[in-house]
Each structure stands twice: as structure tokens, then as C-alpha cells.
């Protein structure tokens, strides 16, 4: 067997990357529908003849009008006519009296009305609101790309090593030039090739669909609007897949796939090939159609009644790609553009004054009141009063933090990296206009502690150890300042414990660690009942000498948090 180590191809093969990047902006192009105007299908006449005919017609019309008597005044004014209730779907056109030069009745665009979202798939006026929303699409696609890169870097030692060694730009170009265009298999597991990448393609399909008004509300069906929407999404996924493999923020640049050859399970490979460039868009289309079918025939019927959030979350696993795409636009996983999915919980928004859902009295039926039923009593639901401050009595939220360096006030174990993900609740104990005080316990859903090993005989990728744990901090308090402001600084402290899956900080240490932290931050309200926070905590972890060795460590955790507030009896 002939070995080809560090095989390189000419750099001219990196030129397709530039073309792929340019195609990124063209992914949404497709056929446009055109409407017929009042004179479509008529033979055109010379301009001079048309002008003369118009003058003759105008003169004849003026003479005819001068010989007619004045019309009687109308018996009522238009302004006195009853105004019908506005419907959720407004017509995008209106019938108007035609001019003598055209048809008797014509269809004219109603330019003062916005086209409803569910009418965009059939819009022929090229309304602005029915065009692709490029800015949120690029933002959500970039976030998803960054999420994939961070996942590779977090889970793969060699991704981190390859990315941070050598000249990055030269290695990216070499990786793209070394792509095996004559090879189908990239020597990755079949689960990645035929399951993982089709699901990735379906996720990027839904990133496109939810930002394309011509397809966001469509259900699966054998019709042109549906196929046009899904084929446009597939075109976007094809471009995204090429950029993910060969672009400056993909695997050719982060991890340098294709830069060099190596042995993997007996195969000489650089982990490149056609397979994932094909299975991502093609498998993604099939996966999307399968989720669309499940959503129409199963999930939709299960969501007809309001469900608890846990139930809706479990239902979201039936359509995992759509649920993931919803998360990247800051929506709950069960969100749908084409229908309202109601969650039945204390944290749901109470009715507002403008929400006038009606409850009919006796005599009403599911299809409306019968002609003999008379006038039915109608009452609006009781609207709770408005809580006069930002926030509320109850707060439910979550936060994610990261510490890349350890301190040494109490603990002395160094070179520790720590990443907690917590769920928090708080209750307003002392309200006020200048400051308030909250009881704020927390649940540590998962905490990762990364520490260095002391055995130099281990290979490079085993020189660090990661251990995971969970815990609770029942003792927690937070003092917020300027509660009448959208921006509220705060100070916080928490105490509790975390139980890890293995001994941490020392081979003679323990799995059980006490925690205590002090910190602060700023909470920013983007709605009166929703906020996000940026904060810092100095957190100490120690086993309090319940084992043979207790080195302890201090972490510097910077974190981001989101919160939702409610007050019983208020909105």
C-alpha cells in the first residue's frame, strides 16, 4: 500500500469557496407570481391613437354629463353606516367602480392594508412584508453556526488543538484545497452521515422557513406554494452546508478538516468527501417533510386544548428540527407561525384590555347563535389590574455561566475551569421604590468542572479531566436597586451544594462539594415582565474536610440570565 501523508492539492480548488459565499445571498430567489391587470390580453395600440381616443372619450363624457339632471342626495351618509368588526384576515384587494376607459369593475390593490402572514404564500403584489426577512435569518443562522463550532471545540480535543496551532489562514486555505472531490465517503460514522446531517439540514430548512413569509404558515400538501417554499429552503441549506464544510467559520477553518491525512480505524483519511454535502440538503428535505406531516396530522390535534409547558415540551420532541429552529429565534420549542399554541400555566400572560374574547350566554351553539335565539348576552373576561412596577412578585428564570480562571481567596486548587447551568426562582420579600429584596434559591441543573491531571504519562488529550454534577442552593438572596427603572443593578449571594459523578480537585477528594458565592450584575427589562441579566459571581467550592483531602477552589463566573415575572391577581 502506498501512503500519501500530508498530501496537498493546488490552492486553485479554494476558488469555489468564494462562489459559494456569493451564492449565499441568492438562495431565496425563485419564480415570482404575476397578476393580470385590467388590460392584460388586449392588443396594444399606437400611443398617438390611444391619446386621441382618450380625448374623444373625455369630450363625449363631458357632454353627456352636462345633459343629465343632478342626482338626488343619498338618504344616509357613509359615515353613518354600521362598521363591521375587524377580522383577523383583511382582504388584500377591493372592488371599485371602473373608469370608462377600462372594465366596469376592477380589482385594485388595497395599499393601505398589510398583507396577512397566512396570505403571503398567494400574494402577487410583491408586498414588502411578504419578502424574506434577511436580517433575522442571518442572525439565527450565524448563531446556529456558532453553536456547532462551540460544540466541536468543547467535545473534541483535536478540534481545539488544530484550530489554535499553526498559521490559521494558511491552514484554512490548505484545508479547502485538500478537499477530496473524487471521494464519496468521508470515513465518519454512518450515524453522522445519514442521521445527524439530515437533521442539521432540516434545522437550517426551518431557519429559512420561519423567516420566509411565503412558507412560514404552510402545511404539507401537494401544491406549488408548499413545494416552492421547501425547495427554496433546500437551496439555502445547500449553501449553508457548503459554508459549514469549506467556509471561514466552518470545519475547514475550525478544526482544519482536510488539512492533512491521518490514520483513523485503519483508514488513511482527511475526513472529507461528498457524502455530507449531499445528505445534508437531500436528507434535510425528507426530514422536513416528515416533520411537516407529523405536525399536521398528529401534533396539531394534540395541541388543540391548552397544555402544560412540560407536555408541550415533550410534544416538541416529535418535531425536533422545528423546535431547535424556534429556539434560535428566542421562541418556545412548540411555537407555530400558522396557529396559536396555548400553554396553561401560572406563567402564561393573563388577558389584556384589548383582548376581547367573548363568552356567549344560553342559546349559543358551537356554530354561532341561531336566528331564533335573539340577542345573546355577551361579556368580556375580567381583566386583572396592571402591576405598577417592572418585574413582579414571582420570578422564574435560567442562567448560563463560565469561569476560565480560578481565584485563591479560600481555595488553592488552580487551573480550574467551571461551567454551571442553573434554574432560579425568586420571591419578592421587601418591595420598594428605591430598592427591593428577594428570596432567590437556585437549582444547578448541570455543572462541569474541568481540571488538569498530574500524570505526565497520559496522552495529550487526556491531560485534563471533566466531571459533571448537579445540586441545589436553597439559601439565596438578591437586592435590586432602582426598581422603577428598566435597568436595575443588583447584588446577590447563594449557598448550597453540588454532587459530582466522580471525585474532584484531588484523587483523595470527595464527590460532594459545598458552594457559596457573592456577586452582582445588572438586570435589563425589554418588556415589563421579561428581562435578561449580565452578572458576575465569585464562587467557592469545598468539601468542608469530609474527605482525606480538601484543596477547594474559587471560580470567577461570568453569566447571562433570562427571567419572566408574574404577580397573582395582576397582569
C-alpha positions as CSV (number, residue, x, y, z in Angstrom):
1,X,0.0,0.0,0.0
2,X,1.3,3.4,-0.9
3,X,1.0,6.0,1.8
4,X,0.2,9.6,1.0
5,X,0.9,11.6,4.1
6,X,0.4,15.4,4.1
7,X,-1.0,15.3,0.6
8,X,-1.8,18.8,-0.8
9,X,-3.7,19.9,-3.8
10,X,-3.3,23.2,-5.7
11,X,-4.9,26.1,-4.0
12,X,-7.0,26.9,-7.0
13,X,-9.5,24.5,-5.6
14,X,-10.3,27.0,-2.9
15,X,-11.8,29.3,-5.5
16,X,-15.3,27.6,-5.2
17,X,-15.5,28.9,-1.7
18,X,-15.8,32.5,-3.0
19,X,-18.5,31.4,-5.4
20,X,-20.4,29.6,-2.7
21,X,-20.2,32.7,-0.5
22,X,-21.7,34.9,-3.3
23,X,-24.5,32.3,-3.8
24,X,-25.5,32.8,-0.1
25,X,-27.4,35.9,-1.0
26,X,-29.2,34.2,-3.9
27,X,-30.6,31.2,-2.0
28,X,-34.1,32.8,-1.8
29,X,-34.5,33.6,-5.4
30,X,-37.4,31.8,-7.1
31,X,-40.3,32.3,-9.6
32,X,-42.5,35.3,-8.9
33,X,-46.2,35.2,-9.4
34,X,-47.7,37.9,-11.6
35,X,-51.2,39.2,-11.7
36,X,-53.3,40.2,-14.7
37,X,-54.1,43.9,-15.0
38,X,-57.4,45.3,-16.4
39,X,-56.0,45.4,-20.0
40,X,-54.0,42.2,-20.0
41,X,-54.7,40.1,-23.1
42,X,-55.8,43.1,-25.2
43,X,-53.9,44.2,-28.3
44,X,-51.8,47.3,-27.8
45,X,-52.5,50.3,-29.9
46,X,-50.1,53.1,-31.0
47,X,-49.6,55.8,-28.4
48,X,-50.9,58.6,-30.7
49,X,-54.1,56.7,-31.4
50,X,-54.7,55.9,-27.8
51,X,-54.2,59.6,-26.9
52,X,-56.7,60.7,-29.5
53,X,-59.2,58.1,-28.4
54,X,-58.9,59.4,-24.8
55,X,-59.6,63.0,-25.8
56,X,-62.6,62.0,-27.8
57,X,-63.9,59.8,-25.0
58,X,-63.4,62.6,-22.4
59,X,-65.2,65.2,-24.6
60,X,-68.2,62.8,-25.2
61,X,-68.4,62.0,-21.5
62,X,-68.4,65.7,-20.5
63,X,-71.2,66.5,-23.0
64,X,-73.2,63.5,-21.8
65,X,-72.9,64.6,-18.1
66,X,-73.9,68.2,-18.8
67,X,-77.3,67.0,-20.3
68,X,-78.1,64.8,-17.2
69,X,-80.1,66.2,-14.2
70,X,-78.5,66.3,-10.8
71,X,-78.7,63.1,-8.8
72,X,-80.7,63.2,-5.6
73,X,-78.9,63.4,-2.2
74,X,-78.4,60.0,-0.5
75,X,-80.7,59.1,2.3
76,X,-77.8,58.4,4.7
77,X,-74.2,59.3,5.0
78,X,-71.5,56.8,4.5
79,X,-70.1,57.6,7.9
80,X,-73.5,56.6,9.5
81,X,-73.2,53.1,8.1
82,X,-72.5,50.4,10.7
83,X,-68.9,49.4,11.0
84,X,-68.3,45.7,10.9
85,X,-66.0,44.0,13.4
86,X,-62.4,43.8,12.0
87,X,-61.4,40.3,11.1
88,X,-58.1,38.8,11.6
89,X,-57.7,38.3,7.9
90,X,-58.1,41.6,6.0
91,X,-58.7,41.5,2.2
92,X,-55.7,42.5,0.1
93,X,-57.8,43.9,-2.6
94,X,-61.1,45.9,-3.1
95,X,-63.7,46.2,-5.8
96,X,-64.1,49.7,-7.2
97,X,-66.1,51.3,-10.0
98,X,-64.2,51.2,-13.2
99,X,-63.4,54.2,-15.3
100,X,-65.0,54.5,-18.8
101,X,-61.6,53.7,-20.3
102,X,-61.3,50.3,-18.6
103,X,-63.6,47.5,-17.3
104,X,-66.8,48.2,-15.5
105,X,-65.4,46.7,-12.3
106,X,-61.7,46.4,-11.5
107,X,-59.5,44.8,-8.8
108,X,-57.3,47.5,-7.2
109,X,-54.6,46.8,-4.6
110,X,-55.5,47.9,-1.1
111,X,-52.2,49.6,-0.4
112,X,-53.3,50.9,3.0
113,X,-53.5,47.3,4.4
114,X,-50.7,45.0,5.2
115,X,-50.9,41.5,3.7
116,X,-51.7,39.0,6.5
117,X,-49.0,36.4,7.0
118,X,-51.1,33.5,6.0
119,X,-51.9,35.2,2.7
120,X,-48.3,35.8,1.8
121,X,-47.9,32.4,0.0
122,X,-50.5,33.6,-2.5
123,X,-49.6,37.3,-2.7
124,X,-49.0,38.5,-6.3
125,X,-48.3,42.2,-5.4
126,X,-44.7,41.5,-4.1
127,X,-45.6,43.2,-0.8
128,X,-42.7,44.2,1.4
129,X,-44.0,42.2,4.4
130,X,-44.0,39.0,2.3
131,X,-40.4,39.1,1.4
132,X,-37.7,37.1,3.1
133,X,-36.6,38.6,6.4
134,X,-32.8,38.5,5.7
135,X,-31.6,40.2,8.9
136,X,-33.1,37.8,11.4
137,X,-32.3,34.9,9.1
138,X,-28.6,35.8,9.0
139,X,-28.6,36.3,12.8
140,X,-30.2,33.0,13.6
141,X,-28.1,31.1,11.0
142,X,-25.0,32.6,12.4
143,X,-26.0,31.7,16.0
144,X,-26.6,28.1,14.8
145,X,-23.2,28.0,13.1
146,X,-21.5,29.3,16.2
147,X,-23.4,26.7,18.3
148,X,-22.0,23.9,16.1
149,X,-18.5,25.3,16.3
150,X,-18.6,25.6,20.1
151,X,-19.9,22.0,20.2
152,X,-17.0,20.7,18.2
153,X,-14.5,22.7,20.2
154,X,-16.0,21.7,23.5
155,X,-16.2,18.0,22.8
156,X,-13.1,17.5,20.6
157,X,-9.6,17.8,21.9
158,X,-8.1,17.7,18.3
159,X,-10.5,20.5,17.2
160,X,-9.1,22.8,19.8
161,X,-5.5,21.7,19.1
162,X,-5.7,22.0,15.3
163,X,-7.5,25.4,15.4
164,X,-5.0,27.0,17.8
165,X,-1.8,25.7,16.2
166,X,-0.1,26.9,13.0
167,X,-1.0,29.9,10.8
168,X,-4.8,29.8,10.8
169,X,-5.4,31.5,7.4
170,X,-2.9,29.3,5.6
171,X,-4.3,26.2,7.2
172,X,-7.9,27.1,6.3
173,X,-6.9,27.6,2.6
174,X,-5.0,24.3,2.7
175,X,-8.0,22.5,4.2
176,X,-10.3,23.8,1.5
177,X,-7.8,22.9,-1.2
178,X,-7.3,19.4,0.2
179,X,-11.0,18.6,0.0
180,X,-11.5,15.2,-1.7
181,X,-13.9,15.9,-4.6
182,X,-13.3,12.5,-6.0
183,X,-14.3,10.7,-2.8
184,X,-17.8,9.9,-1.6
185,X,-17.2,8.6,1.9
186,X,-15.5,10.9,4.5
187,X,-14.9,8.0,6.9
188,X,-17.1,9.4,9.6
189,X,-19.7,7.2,11.4
190,X,-22.8,6.4,9.4
191,X,-24.9,7.9,12.2
192,X,-23.3,11.3,11.5
193,X,-23.7,10.9,7.7
194,X,-27.2,9.6,7.5
195,X,-28.9,10.9,10.7
196,X,-27.0,13.8,12.1
197,X,-26.5,15.7,8.9
198,X,-30.1,15.2,7.6
199,X,-31.3,16.6,10.9
200,X,-28.9,19.5,10.6
201,X,-30.3,20.1,7.1
202,X,-33.8,20.1,8.4
203,X,-32.9,22.6,11.1
204,X,-31.5,25.0,8.6
205,X,-34.5,24.4,6.4
206,X,-36.7,25.7,9.3
207,X,-34.4,28.6,9.9
208,X,-35.3,29.7,6.3
209,X,-39.0,28.8,6.5
210,X,-39.6,30.8,9.7
211,X,-38.1,33.9,8.0
212,X,-39.9,33.4,4.7
213,X,-43.5,34.7,4.9
214,X,-44.3,32.7,1.8
215,X,-43.8,29.5,3.6
216,X,-44.0,30.1,7.3
217,X,-47.7,29.2,7.7
218,X,-48.0,26.4,5.1
219,X,-48.9,22.9,6.0
220,X,-47.7,19.9,3.9
221,X,-49.6,19.4,0.7
222,X,-49.1,18.6,-2.9
223,X,-49.4,22.2,-4.2
224,X,-47.0,24.7,-5.7
225,X,-46.7,27.2,-2.7
226,X,-45.6,24.4,-0.4
227,X,-43.1,22.9,-2.9
228,X,-41.7,26.4,-3.7
229,X,-41.2,27.1,0.0
230,X,-39.4,23.8,0.8
231,X,-37.3,23.9,-2.4
232,X,-36.2,27.5,-1.5
233,X,-35.3,26.2,2.0
234,X,-33.3,23.3,0.4
235,X,-31.4,25.8,-1.7
236,X,-30.5,27.8,1.4
237,X,-29.5,24.6,3.2
238,X,-27.2,23.6,0.3
239,X,-25.4,26.9,0.6
240,X,-25.2,26.7,4.4
241,X,-23.8,23.1,4.1
242,X,-21.0,24.2,1.7
243,X,-20.1,27.1,4.0
244,X,-20.2,24.8,7.0
245,X,-17.7,22.5,5.4
246,X,-15.5,24.9,3.5
247,X,-16.2,28.5,4.7
248,X,-14.2,30.6,7.2
249,X,-16.5,29.7,10.1
250,X,-16.9,26.0,9.2
251,X,-15.0,22.8,9.8
252,X,-12.2,23.7,7.3
253,X,-11.4,26.7,9.5
254,X,-12.4,25.5,12.9
255,X,-10.7,22.1,13.2
256,X,-9.0,22.3,9.8
257,X,-10.7,19.2,8.3
258,X,-8.9,18.4,5.1
259,X,-5.6,20.0,6.0
260,X,-3.7,16.7,6.4
261,X,-4.1,12.9,6.3
262,X,-4.0,10.6,9.3
263,X,-5.0,7.0,10.2
264,X,-8.4,6.5,11.8
265,X,-9.6,2.9,12.5
266,X,-7.3,1.6,9.8
267,X,-8.3,4.2,7.2
268,X,-6.0,6.8,5.8
269,X,-8.2,9.9,5.6
270,X,-8.5,13.6,6.0
271,X,-12.3,13.3,6.8
272,X,-13.6,14.9,3.7
273,X,-15.9,13.7,0.9
274,X,-19.1,14.3,-0.9
275,X,-21.4,12.3,1.4
276,X,-22.4,15.0,3.8
277,X,-22.7,17.7,1.1
278,X,-25.4,15.5,-0.3
279,X,-27.1,14.0,2.7
280,X,-27.5,17.4,4.4
281,X,-29.8,19.1,1.8
282,X,-31.4,16.0,0.4
283,X,-31.9,14.2,3.7
284,X,-32.9,17.5,5.3
285,X,-35.7,18.0,2.8
286,X,-37.1,14.5,3.5
287,X,-36.7,15.1,7.3
288,X,-38.6,18.4,6.9
289,X,-41.4,16.8,5.0
290,X,-41.7,14.1,7.7
291,X,-41.9,16.7,10.5
292,X,-44.5,18.7,8.5
293,X,-46.6,15.6,8.1
294,X,-46.4,14.8,11.8
295,X,-47.2,18.4,12.7
296,X,-50.3,18.5,10.5
297,X,-51.8,15.1,11.3
298,X,-50.7,14.5,14.9
299,X,-49.1,17.4,16.8
300,X,-51.8,19.9,15.7
301,X,-54.6,17.8,17.1
302,X,-52.7,17.2,20.4
303,X,-52.3,21.0,20.8
304,X,-56.0,21.9,20.3
305,X,-56.5,22.2,24.0
306,X,-54.2,24.3,26.3
307,X,-51.4,22.1,27.6
308,X,-48.9,22.5,30.4
309,X,-45.4,23.6,29.3
310,X,-43.9,20.2,30.2
311,X,-46.5,18.4,27.9
312,X,-45.8,20.9,25.1
313,X,-42.1,20.3,25.5
314,X,-42.5,16.6,25.3
315,X,-44.6,17.0,22.1
316,X,-41.8,19.1,20.7
317,X,-39.6,16.0,20.5
318,X,-41.9,14.8,17.7
319,X,-40.6,17.7,15.6
320,X,-37.1,18.2,16.9
321,X,-35.8,20.3,14.0
322,X,-38.6,22.8,14.1
323,X,-38.2,23.0,17.9
324,X,-34.5,23.7,17.6
325,X,-35.0,26.4,14.9
326,X,-37.6,28.1,17.2
327,X,-35.0,28.3,20.0
328,X,-32.6,30.1,17.7
329,X,-35.2,32.9,17.3
330,X,-35.9,33.0,21.0
331,X,-39.3,31.3,20.8
332,X,-40.6,28.3,22.8
333,X,-40.0,25.0,21.1
334,X,-43.7,24.5,20.4
335,X,-44.2,27.9,18.7
336,X,-46.0,27.9,15.3
337,X,-46.4,30.7,12.9
338,X,-49.7,29.3,11.4
339,X,-51.6,28.7,14.7
340,X,-51.7,29.7,18.4
341,X,-50.4,27.1,20.8
342,X,-51.6,27.9,24.3
343,X,-49.7,26.9,27.4
344,X,-51.8,26.5,30.5
345,X,-49.7,27.7,33.4
346,X,-49.4,30.4,36.1
347,X,-46.6,32.0,34.0
348,X,-48.9,32.4,30.9
349,X,-49.8,36.0,30.1
350,X,-53.2,37.0,31.5
351,X,-55.8,38.7,29.2
352,X,-55.1,42.3,28.3
353,X,-57.8,45.0,27.9
354,X,-57.6,44.9,24.1
355,X,-58.2,41.1,24.1
356,X,-62.0,40.8,23.8
357,X,-62.6,37.1,23.6
358,X,-66.3,36.7,24.1
359,X,-68.3,34.2,26.1
360,X,-71.9,33.8,24.8
361,X,-74.8,33.0,27.1
362,X,-77.6,30.5,26.8
363,X,-78.8,29.8,23.3
364,X,-75.4,30.0,21.7
365,X,-74.1,27.0,19.8
366,X,-70.7,25.9,18.5
367,X,-71.6,27.4,15.1
368,X,-73.0,30.6,16.5
369,X,-76.4,31.8,17.7
370,X,-79.5,30.5,15.8
371,X,-81.8,33.1,14.1
372,X,-84.4,32.4,16.8
373,X,-82.1,32.8,19.7
374,X,-82.4,36.5,19.8
375,X,-79.6,38.7,21.2
376,X,-77.3,36.6,23.4
377,X,-75.7,38.1,26.4
378,X,-72.0,38.7,25.8
379,X,-69.5,39.6,28.4
380,X,-65.8,40.2,28.3
381,X,-63.4,38.3,30.6
382,X,-62.3,40.1,33.7
383,X,-59.1,41.9,33.1
384,X,-56.7,41.9,36.1
385,X,-55.2,45.2,37.1
386,X,-51.7,46.1,36.0
387,X,-48.8,45.5,38.4
388,X,-47.4,49.1,38.7
389,X,-43.7,48.2,38.6
390,X,-41.2,46.4,36.4
391,X,-41.0,42.7,37.3
392,X,-43.4,41.1,39.7
393,X,-43.7,39.1,42.9
394,X,-42.7,35.8,41.4
395,X,-39.7,35.3,39.1
396,X,-38.7,32.2,37.1
397,X,-35.5,32.1,35.0
398,X,-32.4,30.4,34.0
399,X,-28.8,31.3,33.5
400,X,-25.6,30.0,32.0
401,X,-22.1,30.9,33.3
402,X,-18.5,30.2,32.5
403,X,-15.3,30.6,34.6
404,X,-12.0,30.3,32.7
405,X,-9.7,31.2,35.7
406,X,-9.7,30.4,39.3
407,X,-9.1,32.6,42.3
408,X,-7.3,32.0,45.6
409,X,-9.2,33.7,48.5
410,X,-10.3,30.5,50.2
411,X,-9.4,27.6,47.8
412,X,-5.9,26.9,46.4
413,X,-6.6,24.4,43.5
414,X,-5.5,26.3,40.4
415,X,-6.1,25.9,36.6
416,X,-9.8,25.1,37.1
417,X,-12.5,25.8,34.5
418,X,-16.1,25.7,35.6
419,X,-19.4,26.0,33.7
420,X,-22.8,25.9,35.6
421,X,-26.3,26.0,34.1
422,X,-28.9,26.9,36.7
423,X,-32.6,27.4,37.0
424,X,-33.7,30.0,39.5
425,X,-36.8,31.2,41.3
426,X,-37.2,34.4,43.4
427,X,-40.0,35.8,45.6
428,X,-40.3,39.5,46.4
429,X,-39.9,39.8,50.2
430,X,-39.5,43.6,50.6
431,X,-40.9,45.8,47.8
432,X,-39.8,49.4,47.4
433,X,-39.4,52.2,45.0
434,X,-35.6,52.7,45.7
435,X,-34.6,49.1,46.3
436,X,-36.2,45.7,46.9
437,X,-35.2,42.4,48.4
438,X,-35.9,38.9,47.1
439,X,-35.5,35.3,48.4
440,X,-33.8,33.6,45.4
441,X,-33.0,29.9,45.7
442,X,-31.5,28.1,42.7
443,X,-31.2,24.6,41.2
444,X,-28.0,23.7,39.4
445,X,-29.2,21.6,36.5
446,X,-25.7,20.7,35.4
447,X,-22.2,21.9,36.4
448,X,-19.0,21.0,34.5
449,X,-15.7,21.2,36.3
450,X,-12.5,20.9,34.2
451,X,-9.2,20.3,36.0
452,X,-5.7,19.3,34.9
453,X,-4.3,15.8,35.7
454,X,-0.9,15.3,37.3
455,X,0.1,12.2,35.3
456,X,2.6,13.2,32.5
457,X,2.4,9.7,31.0
458,X,-1.1,10.2,29.7
459,X,-1.6,11.3,26.1
460,X,-2.2,15.0,25.4
461,X,-6.0,14.6,25.0
462,X,-6.2,13.0,28.5
463,X,-4.2,15.6,30.3
464,X,-7.4,17.3,31.5
465,X,-10.5,15.7,33.2
466,X,-14.1,16.9,33.0
467,X,-16.6,15.9,35.7
468,X,-20.3,16.7,35.8
469,X,-22.6,17.3,38.7
470,X,-25.9,18.7,39.9
471,X,-27.1,20.4,43.0
472,X,-29.2,23.0,44.7
473,X,-28.7,26.3,46.5
474,X,-31.6,26.7,49.0
475,X,-30.1,29.8,50.6
476,X,-30.2,32.7,48.2
477,X,-31.0,36.4,48.3
478,X,-30.9,39.3,45.9
479,X,-31.1,43.0,46.5
480,X,-32.1,45.1,43.4
481,X,-31.8,48.8,43.1
482,X,-33.8,51.4,41.1
483,X,-36.8,49.0,40.7
484,X,-38.8,51.7,38.8
485,X,-36.1,51.7,36.0
486,X,-35.7,49.4,33.0
487,X,-32.1,48.9,34.1
488,X,-31.7,47.6,37.6
489,X,-28.3,46.9,39.3
490,X,-28.3,44.1,41.9
491,X,-26.2,42.3,44.5
492,X,-26.7,38.5,45.2
493,X,-25.5,35.6,47.3
494,X,-26.3,31.9,47.3
495,X,-25.2,28.8,49.3
496,X,-25.8,25.1,48.7
497,X,-24.1,22.0,47.4
498,X,-23.3,20.1,44.2
499,X,-22.8,16.3,43.9
500,X,-20.4,15.3,41.1
501,X,-20.1,11.9,39.3
502,X,-16.5,11.5,40.4
503,X,-14.1,12.8,43.0
504,X,-13.0,16.3,42.0
505,X,-9.9,18.6,42.7
506,X,-8.0,15.7,44.2
507,X,-7.9,11.8,44.0
508,X,-8.4,11.9,47.8
509,X,-11.2,14.5,47.5
510,X,-14.9,13.9,47.5
511,X,-17.8,14.0,45.1
512,X,-19.9,16.2,47.4
513,X,-19.0,19.9,47.4
514,X,-20.4,22.8,49.3
515,X,-20.8,26.0,47.4
516,X,-21.1,29.7,48.4
517,X,-20.9,32.7,46.1
518,X,-21.2,36.5,46.2
519,X,-21.7,38.8,43.2
520,X,-23.7,41.3,41.3
521,X,-24.9,42.4,37.9
522,X,-27.5,44.4,36.0
523,X,-31.0,43.3,35.1
524,X,-32.4,44.9,31.9
525,X,-36.1,44.8,31.1
526,X,-37.0,44.6,27.5
527,X,-40.7,44.1,28.5
528,X,-42.4,44.9,31.8
529,X,-42.5,41.2,32.7
530,X,-39.4,39.9,30.9
531,X,-35.8,40.7,31.4
532,X,-32.3,39.5,30.8
533,X,-29.3,39.9,33.1
534,X,-25.5,40.1,32.9
535,X,-23.7,39.3,36.1
536,X,-20.6,38.1,37.9
537,X,-20.1,35.7,40.8
538,X,-17.1,34.7,42.9
539,X,-18.0,31.1,43.9
540,X,-16.2,28.9,46.3
541,X,-16.3,25.1,46.1
542,X,-15.1,23.0,49.0
543,X,-15.9,19.6,50.7
544,X,-15.5,21.1,54.3
545,X,-13.0,18.4,55.2
546,X,-15.4,15.5,54.9
547,X,-12.7,13.6,52.9
548,X,-8.9,13.0,53.3
549,X,-8.1,16.0,51.1
550,X,-9.8,19.3,50.7
551,X,-8.0,21.7,48.4
552,X,-11.1,23.7,47.4
553,X,-11.2,26.2,44.5
554,X,-12.6,29.6,43.8
555,X,-14.2,30.4,40.4
556,X,-14.8,33.7,38.6
557,X,-18.2,33.0,36.9
558,X,-19.5,35.5,34.3
559,X,-23.1,34.6,33.3
560,X,-26.1,35.5,31.2
561,X,-29.7,35.1,32.6
562,X,-33.3,35.4,31.3
563,X,-36.3,35.9,33.6
564,X,-40.1,36.0,33.5
565,X,-42.2,37.7,36.2
566,X,-45.8,37.2,37.4
567,X,-47.9,38.5,40.2
568,X,-51.1,36.7,41.3
569,X,-54.1,38.8,40.6
570,X,-52.2,41.2,38.3
571,X,-51.1,41.2,34.7
